[in-house]
Amino acid sequence: QYIQHIDIVSLSHLDVGFTDQPSNVHEYQRRYLDVAIDLCWETRDRTPEERFHWTAESALPVAEWWQSAPSDRRERLVELIKGGQIDIGGFPFNVESFADRLEWNQMLHWLPKDAWTQLRPSVGIQDDVNGLARAGAMQLLDNGIERVFMGLNQGGGGAPFHAPAPFWWVMPDGRKVFVYLADGYFHVQTLFGLWDWRRGPTSRSYELAFRPPRKGEILASDEKSVRMVHSRAVAKLQQLESQGYHYGRLIASFSNVWRADDDPPFPYLPDFVATWRRLGLKPELRLATVSDAVETLQNEAGSTAPSYQGEWPDWWANGPA
């Protein structure tokens, strides 16, 4: 068995227009950050691995939140970021391959200057879209960000090699970005077998027959439920290892299972992880931000991760173009 640790990264995948009207998506995403701040604050006295952690996948809703938040809420967000419980992705949203030089520059200046300085993004996140223009990766490097998390949607596209996988992406000028190519931005749902909870098509917020899961409906924290999820995960991990994943740490992001996109934080993850750890189940499980997870993986696997060069066009771009 290669995989000894699993880092769960909680986030809400921003997809403006897919689940709801854009104005509603903007409002929900701003509210999710407030919910995440409160959950992180309430669990800050737990052991570090069991504290609620939150990663704002995209900076767009964070910028909107920052401009209207009172000073005490801003200060609390900054404190939680410094404490390693909240993280902000470097891109404002998930970006197609058609941005020009000026647009890429604007991407990395979306947050107000005071927010960028205090919130300190250190990982660029590109989810759903099936590639990332090299110009975007170089713009990250120009702004001091040397790591990328890619949670691609394999439907209708895919990655140039099997996911999940860490690797170094070498730019034309010789600079390198450490990339974690994740198995989708909803890997926890797949790894722990959670998709059977959600019935029916992708739901819109106005469809009252659908709602986010409540306590005990997924990832329940009683011993029987945790052991059942563990058995599912072990089978999936064995499959990953048989396909060539030979690293000691796996990063799995979790986007909730209401609609998978634009979903709220799931408050009960710390209780689930606490039971997993109390039972001594393997691999070890912890909650982490994307920066912590990717940096830890880089420190552990960076010396053996392969290096690749070249452009990484979005495989979906064939249609929109």
PAGUKOL-908881 format. One record per residue (C-alpha): residue in one letter; x, y, z. Coordinates in nm, 2 decimals. Each point is the difference from the previous one (the first is absolute). Layout:
BEGIN
residuo: a&east: X&north: Y&up: Z .
...
***
This chain:
BEGIN
residuo: q&east: 0.00&north: 0.00&up: 0.00 .
residuo: y&east: 0.15&north: 0.33&up: -0.11 .
residuo: i&east: -0.26&north: 0.26&up: 0.11 .
residuo: q&east: 0.04&north: 0.07&up: 0.37 .
residuo: h&east: -0.17&north: 0.34&up: 0.03 .
residuo: i&east: -0.31&north: 0.16&up: -0.15 .
residuo: d&east: -0.04&north: 0.37&up: 0.01 .
residuo: i&east: -0.36&north: 0.12&up: -0.04 .
residuo: v&east: -0.04&north: 0.35&up: -0.15 .
residuo: s&east: -0.35&north: 0.15&up: 0.04 .
residuo: l&east: -0.10&north: 0.25&up: -0.26 .
residuo: s&east: -0.30&north: 0.12&up: -0.20 .
residuo: h&east: 0.05&north: -0.03&up: -0.37 .
residuo: l&east: -0.09&north: 0.34&up: -0.16 .
residuo: d&east: -0.21&north: -0.05&up: -0.32 .
residuo: v&east: -0.19&north: 0.31&up: -0.08 .
residuo: g&east: -0.32&north: -0.08&up: -0.19 .
residuo: f&east: 0.01&north: -0.38&up: 0.02 .
residuo: t&east: -0.20&north: -0.05&up: 0.32 .
residuo: d&east: -0.18&north: 0.33&up: 0.02 .
residuo: q&east: -0.03&north: 0.36&up: -0.13 .
residuo: p&east: 0.34&north: 0.18&up: 0.03 .
residuo: s&east: -0.13&north: 0.25&up: 0.25 .
residuo: n&east: -0.11&north: -0.28&up: 0.23 .
residuo: v&east: 0.33&north: -0.19&up: -0.04 .
residuo: h&east: 0.19&north: 0.32&up: 0.10 .
residuo: e&east: -0.22&north: 0.04&up: 0.31 .
residuo: y&east: 0.03&north: -0.36&up: 0.11 .
residuo: q&east: 0.38&north: -0.01&up: -0.04 .
residuo: r&east: 0.04&north: 0.32&up: 0.21 .
residuo: r&east: -0.22&north: -0.17&up: 0.27 .
residuo: y&east: 0.20&north: -0.32&up: -0.01 .
residuo: l&east: 0.32&north: 0.19&up: 0.10 .
residuo: d&east: -0.18&north: 0.14&up: 0.30 .
residuo: v&east: -0.12&north: -0.35&up: 0.09 .
residuo: a&east: 0.35&north: -0.14&up: -0.04 .
residuo: i&east: 0.15&north: 0.27&up: 0.22 .
residuo: d&east: -0.25&north: -0.08&up: 0.28 .
residuo: l&east: 0.06&north: -0.38&up: -0.03 .
residuo: c&east: 0.38&north: 0.05&up: 0.01 .
residuo: w&east: -0.03&north: 0.23&up: 0.30 .
residuo: e&east: -0.22&north: -0.24&up: 0.19 .
residuo: t&east: 0.24&north: -0.29&up: -0.05 .
residuo: r&east: 0.33&north: 0.18&up: 0.05 .
residuo: d&east: 0.06&north: -0.16&up: 0.34 .
residuo: r&east: -0.01&north: -0.36&up: -0.14 .
residuo: t&east: 0.31&north: -0.18&up: -0.11 .
residuo: p&east: 0.14&north: 0.15&up: -0.32 .
residuo: e&east: -0.10&north: -0.30&up: -0.22 .
residuo: e&east: -0.36&north: 0.02&up: 0.12 .
residuo: r&east: -0.06&north: 0.37&up: -0.02 .
residuo: f&east: -0.24&north: 0.11&up: -0.28 .
residuo: h&east: 0.21&north: 0.12&up: -0.29 .
residuo: w&east: -0.13&north: 0.19&up: -0.31 .
residuo: t&east: 0.15&north: 0.09&up: -0.33 .
residuo: a&east: -0.16&north: 0.28&up: -0.21 .
residuo: e&east: 0.06&north: -0.16&up: -0.34 .
residuo: s&east: -0.03&north: 0.34&up: -0.18 .
residuo: a&east: 0.08&north: 0.35&up: 0.10 .
residuo: l&east: -0.31&north: 0.16&up: -0.17 .
residuo: p&east: -0.24&north: -0.05&up: 0.29 .
residuo: v&east: 0.27&north: 0.08&up: 0.25 .
residuo: a&east: 0.06&north: 0.34&up: -0.16 .
residuo: e&east: -0.37&north: 0.07&up: 0.00 .
residuo: w&east: -0.02&north: -0.11&up: 0.37 .
residuo: w&east: 0.30&north: 0.21&up: 0.10 .
residuo: q&east: -0.14&north: 0.32&up: -0.15 .
residuo: s&east: -0.31&north: -0.02&up: 0.21 .
residuo: a&east: 0.11&north: -0.18&up: 0.32 .
residuo: p&east: 0.04&north: 0.19&up: 0.33 .
residuo: s&east: 0.35&north: 0.04&up: 0.13 .
residuo: d&east: -0.04&north: -0.26&up: 0.28 .
residuo: r&east: -0.10&north: -0.27&up: -0.25 .
residuo: r&east: 0.30&north: 0.09&up: -0.23 .
residuo: e&east: 0.22&north: -0.03&up: 0.31 .
residuo: r&east: -0.14&north: -0.34&up: 0.09 .
residuo: l&east: 0.05&north: -0.13&up: -0.36 .
residuo: v&east: 0.36&north: 0.12&up: 0.01 .
residuo: e&east: 0.06&north: -0.16&up: 0.33 .
residuo: l&east: -0.14&north: -0.33&up: -0.12 .
residuo: i&east: 0.22&north: 0.01&up: -0.31 .
residuo: k&east: 0.31&north: 0.07&up: 0.22 .
residuo: g&east: -0.11&north: -0.30&up: 0.21 .
residuo: g&east: -0.02&north: -0.23&up: -0.30 .
residuo: q&east: -0.37&north: -0.07&up: 0.01 .
residuo: i&east: -0.11&north: 0.21&up: -0.30 .
residuo: d&east: 0.16&north: 0.04&up: -0.34 .
residuo: i&east: -0.07&north: 0.21&up: -0.31 .
residuo: g&east: 0.07&north: -0.12&up: -0.36 .
residuo: g&east: 0.21&north: 0.23&up: -0.21 .
residuo: f&east: -0.23&north: 0.01&up: -0.31 .
residuo: p&east: -0.33&north: 0.19&up: 0.01 .
residuo: f&east: -0.19&north: -0.28&up: -0.17 .
residuo: n&east: 0.07&north: -0.30&up: -0.22 .
residuo: v&east: 0.14&north: 0.13&up: -0.32 .
residuo: e&east: -0.04&north: -0.12&up: -0.36 .
residuo: s&east: 0.30&north: 0.01&up: -0.25 .
residuo: f&east: -0.10&north: 0.32&up: -0.18 .
residuo: a&east: 0.13&north: 0.27&up: 0.24 .
residuo: d&east: 0.27&north: 0.23&up: -0.14 .
residuo: r&east: 0.30&north: 0.16&up: 0.18 .
residuo: l&east: -0.20&north: 0.29&up: 0.14 .
residuo: e&east: -0.28&north: -0.23&up: 0.12 .
residuo: w&east: 0.24&north: -0.24&up: 0.17 .
residuo: n&east: 0.16&north: 0.30&up: 0.18 .
residuo: q&east: -0.34&north: 0.11&up: 0.11 .
residuo: m&east: -0.07&north: -0.35&up: 0.14 .
residuo: l&east: 0.28&north: 0.03&up: 0.25 .
residuo: h&east: -0.11&north: 0.35&up: 0.11 .
residuo: w&east: -0.37&north: -0.08&up: 0.05 .
residuo: l&east: 0.02&north: 0.03&up: 0.38 .
residuo: p&east: 0.05&north: 0.35&up: 0.14 .
residuo: k&east: 0.36&north: 0.07&up: 0.08 .
residuo: d&east: -0.05&north: 0.01&up: 0.37 .
residuo: a&east: -0.19&north: -0.33&up: -0.02 .
residuo: w&east: 0.27&north: -0.17&up: -0.21 .
residuo: t&east: 0.27&north: 0.11&up: 0.25 .
residuo: q&east: -0.19&north: -0.13&up: 0.31 .
residuo: l&east: -0.16&north: -0.31&up: -0.15 .
residuo: r&east: 0.32&north: -0.12&up: -0.16 .
residuo: p&east: -0.12&north: -0.25&up: -0.27 .
residuo: s&east: 0.28&north: -0.26&up: -0.06 .
residuo: v&east: -0.17&north: -0.25&up: -0.23 .
residuo: g&east: -0.18&north: 0.05&up: -0.33 .
residuo: i&east: -0.31&north: -0.22&up: -0.03 .
residuo: q&east: -0.15&north: -0.10&up: -0.34 .
residuo: d&east: -0.30&north: -0.23&up: 0.04 .
residuo: d&east: -0.24&north: -0.14&up: -0.26 .
residuo: v&east: 0.17&north: 0.15&up: -0.30 .
residuo: n&east: 0.22&north: -0.27&up: -0.17 .
residuo: g&east: 0.32&north: 0.20&up: -0.03 .
residuo: l&east: 0.19&north: 0.31&up: 0.10 .
residuo: a&east: 0.17&north: 0.23&up: -0.24 .
residuo: r&east: 0.37&north: 0.02&up: 0.06 .
residuo: a&east: -0.04&north: 0.38&up: 0.00 .
residuo: g&east: -0.21&north: -0.04&up: 0.31 .
residuo: a&east: 0.26&north: -0.21&up: 0.18 .
residuo: m&east: 0.27&north: 0.25&up: -0.09 .
residuo: q&east: -0.22&north: 0.28&up: 0.14 .
residuo: l&east: -0.02&north: -0.19&up: 0.32 .
residuo: l&east: 0.38&north: -0.02&up: 0.02 .
residuo: d&east: 0.02&north: 0.37&up: -0.07 .
residuo: n&east: -0.21&north: 0.06&up: 0.30 .
residuo: g&east: 0.18&north: -0.23&up: 0.24 .
residuo: i&east: -0.22&north: -0.31&up: -0.03 .
residuo: e&east: 0.19&north: -0.31&up: -0.08 .
residuo: r&east: -0.27&north: -0.27&up: 0.05 .
residuo: v&east: -0.31&north: -0.11&up: -0.19 .
residuo: f&east: -0.29&north: -0.22&up: 0.09 .
residuo: m&east: -0.19&north: -0.14&up: -0.30 .
residuo: g&east: -0.34&north: -0.17&up: 0.06 .
residuo: l&east: -0.10&north: -0.08&up: -0.36 .
residuo: n&east: -0.33&north: -0.12&up: -0.12 .
residuo: q&east: 0.07&north: -0.31&up: -0.21 .
residuo: g&east: -0.34&north: 0.01&up: -0.17 .
residuo: g&east: 0.05&north: 0.10&up: -0.36 .
residuo: g&east: 0.37&north: 0.06&up: 0.05 .
residuo: g&east: 0.27&north: -0.11&up: 0.23 .
residuo: a&east: 0.36&north: 0.03&up: 0.10 .
residuo: p&east: 0.31&north: -0.09&up: -0.21 .
residuo: f&east: 0.08&north: -0.27&up: 0.25 .
residuo: h&east: -0.17&north: -0.20&up: 0.27 .
residuo: a&east: -0.13&north: 0.19&up: 0.31 .
residuo: p&east: 0.07&north: 0.04&up: 0.29 .
residuo: a&east: 0.37&north: 0.09&up: -0.05 .
residuo: p&east: 0.25&north: 0.25&up: 0.13 .
residuo: f&east: 0.25&north: 0.15&up: -0.25 .
residuo: w&east: 0.22&north: 0.29&up: -0.08 .
residuo: w&east: -0.11&north: 0.22&up: -0.29 .
residuo: v&east: 0.30&north: 0.17&up: -0.16 .
residuo: m&east: -0.05&north: 0.33&up: -0.17 .
residuo: p&east: 0.18&north: 0.13&up: -0.31 .
residuo: d&east: 0.23&north: 0.22&up: 0.21 .
residuo: g&east: 0.10&north: -0.30&up: 0.22 .
residuo: r&east: -0.22&north: 0.09&up: 0.31 .
residuo: k&east: -0.21&north: -0.28&up: 0.14 .
residuo: v&east: -0.34&north: -0.04&up: 0.15 .
residuo: f&east: -0.09&north: -0.29&up: 0.23 .
residuo: v&east: -0.33&north: -0.14&up: -0.11 .
residuo: y&east: -0.24&north: -0.24&up: 0.17 .
residuo: l&east: -0.23&north: -0.14&up: -0.26 .
residuo: a&east: -0.29&north: -0.12&up: 0.21 .
residuo: d&east: -0.26&north: -0.26&up: -0.09 .
residuo: g&east: -0.27&north: 0.26&up: -0.04 .
residuo: y&east: -0.11&north: 0.28&up: 0.24 .
residuo: f&east: -0.24&north: -0.25&up: 0.16 .
residuo: h&east: 0.25&north: -0.28&up: 0.07 .
residuo: v&east: -0.14&north: -0.06&up: 0.36 .
residuo: q&east: -0.34&north: -0.08&up: -0.15 .
residuo: t&east: 0.15&north: -0.26&up: -0.22 .
residuo: l&east: 0.26&north: -0.14&up: 0.25 .
residuo: f&east: -0.25&north: -0.04&up: 0.28 .
residuo: g&east: -0.30&north: -0.11&up: -0.21 .
residuo: l&east: -0.23&north: 0.30&up: 0.07 .
residuo: w&east: -0.17&north: 0.04&up: -0.33 .
residuo: d&east: -0.28&north: -0.25&up: 0.09 .
residuo: w&east: -0.14&north: 0.26&up: 0.24 .
residuo: r&east: -0.09&north: 0.25&up: -0.28 .
residuo: r&east: -0.29&north: -0.11&up: -0.21 .
residuo: g&east: -0.12&north: 0.15&up: -0.33 .
residuo: p&east: 0.16&north: 0.25&up: -0.23 .
residuo: t&east: 0.22&north: 0.30&up: 0.09 .
residuo: s&east: -0.24&north: 0.21&up: 0.20 .
residuo: r&east: -0.06&north: 0.38&up: 0.00 .
residuo: s&east: -0.03&north: 0.18&up: 0.32 .
residuo: y&east: -0.37&north: 0.06&up: -0.05 .
residuo: e&east: -0.08&north: -0.37&up: -0.02 .
residuo: l&east: -0.12&north: -0.07&up: 0.35 .
residuo: a&east: 0.02&north: -0.38&up: -0.05 .
residuo: f&east: 0.38&north: 0.04&up: 0.02 .
residuo: r&east: 0.21&north: 0.14&up: 0.28 .
residuo: p&east: 0.35&north: -0.03&up: 0.16 .
residuo: p&east: 0.05&north: -0.31&up: 0.21 .
residuo: r&east: -0.07&north: 0.03&up: 0.37 .
residuo: k&east: 0.18&north: -0.15&up: 0.30 .
residuo: g&east: 0.03&north: -0.37&up: -0.03 .
residuo: e&east: -0.12&north: -0.03&up: -0.36 .
residuo: i&east: 0.35&north: -0.01&up: -0.13 .
residuo: l&east: 0.33&north: -0.05&up: 0.19 .
residuo: a&east: -0.17&north: -0.08&up: 0.32 .
residuo: s&east: 0.24&north: -0.01&up: 0.30 .
residuo: d&east: -0.13&north: -0.32&up: 0.17 .
residuo: e&east: 0.25&north: -0.30&up: -0.01 .
residuo: k&east: -0.21&north: -0.22&up: -0.23 .
residuo: s&east: -0.04&north: 0.27&up: -0.26 .
residuo: v&east: 0.37&north: 0.10&up: 0.01 .
residuo: r&east: 0.11&north: -0.36&up: -0.04 .
residuo: m&east: -0.23&north: -0.04&up: -0.30 .
residuo: v&east: 0.14&north: 0.31&up: -0.17 .
residuo: h&east: 0.35&north: -0.12&up: 0.09 .
residuo: s&east: -0.05&north: -0.33&up: -0.18 .
residuo: r&east: -0.12&north: 0.18&up: -0.31 .
residuo: a&east: 0.30&north: 0.22&up: 0.01 .
residuo: v&east: 0.25&north: -0.28&up: 0.04 .
residuo: a&east: -0.14&north: -0.17&up: -0.31 .
residuo: k&east: 0.03&north: 0.33&up: -0.20 .
residuo: l&east: 0.36&north: 0.06&up: 0.13 .
residuo: q&east: 0.10&north: -0.35&up: -0.11 .
residuo: q&east: -0.13&north: 0.08&up: -0.34 .
residuo: l&east: 0.19&north: 0.32&up: -0.02 .
residuo: e&east: 0.32&north: -0.17&up: 0.10 .
residuo: s&east: -0.04&north: -0.27&up: -0.26 .
residuo: q&east: -0.03&north: 0.28&up: -0.26 .
residuo: g&east: 0.33&north: 0.14&up: 0.11 .
residuo: y&east: -0.05&north: 0.24&up: 0.28 .
residuo: h&east: 0.31&north: -0.07&up: 0.22 .
residuo: y&east: 0.01&north: 0.29&up: 0.23 .
residuo: g&east: -0.05&north: 0.00&up: 0.37 .
residuo: r&east: -0.25&north: 0.29&up: 0.01 .
residuo: l&east: -0.33&north: 0.05&up: -0.19 .
residuo: i&east: -0.19&north: 0.33&up: -0.03 .
residuo: a&east: -0.38&north: -0.03&up: -0.04 .
residuo: s&east: -0.22&north: 0.31&up: -0.03 .
residuo: f&east: -0.36&north: 0.00&up: 0.13 .
residuo: s&east: -0.26&north: 0.22&up: -0.16 .
residuo: n&east: -0.31&north: -0.14&up: 0.18 .
residuo: v&east: -0.27&north: -0.21&up: -0.18 .
residuo: w&east: -0.30&north: 0.23&up: -0.04 .
residuo: r&east: 0.10&north: 0.09&up: -0.35 .
residuo: a&east: 0.38&north: -0.04&up: 0.02 .
residuo: d&east: 0.03&north: 0.36&up: -0.14 .
residuo: d&east: -0.07&north: 0.31&up: 0.21 .
residuo: d&east: -0.07&north: -0.20&up: 0.31 .
residuo: p&east: 0.03&north: 0.12&up: 0.36 .
residuo: p&east: 0.26&north: -0.12&up: 0.26 .
residuo: f&east: -0.09&north: -0.34&up: 0.17 .
residuo: p&east: 0.02&north: 0.08&up: 0.37 .
residuo: y&east: 0.04&north: -0.36&up: 0.13 .
residuo: l&east: 0.33&north: -0.10&up: -0.16 .
residuo: p&east: 0.20&north: 0.06&up: 0.32 .
residuo: d&east: -0.21&north: -0.25&up: 0.19 .
residuo: f&east: 0.04&north: -0.26&up: -0.28 .
residuo: v&east: 0.38&north: 0.05&up: 0.00 .
residuo: a&east: 0.02&north: -0.02&up: 0.38 .
residuo: t&east: -0.17&north: -0.34&up: 0.00 .
residuo: w&east: 0.23&north: -0.12&up: -0.28 .
residuo: r&east: 0.30&north: 0.10&up: 0.19 .
residuo: r&east: -0.13&north: -0.13&up: 0.34 .
residuo: l&east: -0.05&north: -0.34&up: -0.16 .
residuo: g&east: 0.36&north: 0.00&up: -0.13 .
residuo: l&east: -0.11&north: -0.06&up: -0.36 .
residuo: k&east: 0.26&north: 0.01&up: -0.28 .
residuo: p&east: 0.08&north: 0.19&up: -0.20 .
residuo: e&east: 0.01&north: 0.29&up: 0.24 .
residuo: l&east: -0.25&north: 0.27&up: -0.07 .
residuo: r&east: 0.02&north: 0.37&up: 0.06 .
residuo: l&east: -0.18&north: 0.32&up: -0.10 .
residuo: a&east: 0.23&north: 0.25&up: -0.18 .
residuo: t&east: 0.00&north: 0.31&up: -0.22 .
residuo: v&east: 0.12&north: -0.04&up: -0.36 .
residuo: s&east: 0.32&north: 0.19&up: 0.08 .
residuo: d&east: 0.09&north: -0.23&up: 0.29 .
residuo: a&east: -0.09&north: -0.31&up: -0.19 .
residuo: v&east: 0.19&north: 0.08&up: -0.32 .
residuo: e&east: 0.30&north: 0.14&up: 0.18 .
residuo: t&east: 0.02&north: -0.31&up: 0.22 .
residuo: l&east: -0.02&north: -0.23&up: -0.31 .
residuo: q&east: 0.27&north: 0.21&up: -0.17 .
residuo: n&east: 0.23&north: -0.05&up: 0.30 .
residuo: e&east: -0.07&north: -0.37&up: 0.00 .
residuo: a&east: -0.01&north: -0.09&up: -0.37 .
residuo: g&east: 0.16&north: 0.30&up: -0.18 .
residuo: s&east: 0.33&north: -0.17&up: -0.04 .
residuo: t&east: -0.15&north: -0.30&up: -0.19 .
residuo: a&east: -0.29&north: 0.17&up: -0.18 .
residuo: p&east: 0.05&north: 0.01&up: -0.38 .
residuo: s&east: 0.05&north: 0.32&up: -0.20 .
residuo: y&east: -0.20&north: 0.10&up: -0.31 .
residuo: q&east: 0.03&north: 0.28&up: -0.25 .
residuo: g&east: -0.24&north: 0.15&up: -0.25 .
residuo: e&east: -0.34&north: 0.17&up: -0.04 .
residuo: w&east: -0.30&north: -0.15&up: 0.18 .
residuo: p&east: -0.31&north: 0.10&up: -0.21 .
residuo: d&east: -0.35&north: -0.05&up: 0.13 .
residuo: w&east: -0.14&north: -0.30&up: -0.17 .
residuo: w&east: -0.35&north: 0.15&up: 0.02 .
residuo: a&east: 0.11&north: 0.30&up: -0.21 .
residuo: n&east: -0.07&north: -0.19&up: -0.32 .
residuo: g&east: -0.37&north: 0.07&up: 0.04 .
residuo: p&east: -0.02&north: 0.36&up: 0.12 .
residuo: a&east: 0.26&north: 0.10&up: -0.25 .
***
